[in-house]
Amino acid sequence: MSVDDRLRAAFGEQDESWDALSGTALREVSRRHTRGLRVRRAAVAGALVAAVTVGAVVVTRDGLGGESAPDPVGPPSPPAQAERTPSAKSALEGRWRSALLDEQDLRAALEAAGGSAFADQVLPSLRPVPFRLVWVVTYETAALSLVSAGESVVLDQTTVAVAVDGDRVTVAPRFADGATVHRFVVDGDELRLTFVSTSEPDSDGVPGEVWQRLLYDAFPLTRR
């Protein structure tokens, strides 16, 4: 048998199993095509909205966008990042953690900070005990977490700014209003924070100052 005859014989055979699957396959192809169209249309729509948002059309005496109208104004250039000073690079960056803390430690810290009246609102949020407070600071952001039995829960996500004088840190919530200022002292691998002021509002009925004094100032932190 020639090669041509073999090819004809091979393509002449029919796979009857395809008939049973053809309907399902067609529906799947159609579904994927429809989904792809939706995604592309959403992307185009988003691009159009963005273009309208950042574009500007100026109305002049010659009419809407006449010959004397200036070119559309594009989005502003991002501000240049501030140059990192040596103090900003090294003062607080790193991973800091407290000793193991239990409910007795927390109650004593609240009482020392004048916040014992809020113990019933604060303590249920800080469990299970014992736990450590872990503060991870980068150049511009920080995250304070409760770590217990191998599990970690983020308590506070903030931006971080170190003042020019080098002994104050301002933390501002990334997803809320206000900001808090603490003094800080780094002695070897130990960090102590001292509350200065805050404009953060109450949270769950507890003043922002109470939370700040308890979570940041009450316990020394060690670099790890």
Secondary structure, DSSP 8 states (H G I E B T S, - for coil): --HHHHHHHHHH---THHHHHHHHHHHHHHHHHHHHHHHHHHHHHHHHHHHHHH----EETTEET-TTS----------------HHHHHSS-EEEE---B-HHHHHHHHHHTT-GGGHHHHGGGS-SSSBEEEEEE-SSEEEEEEEETTEEEEEEEEEEEE-TTSSEEEEEETTSS--EEEEEEEETTEEEEEEEEE----BTTB-HHHHHIIIIISS-EEE-
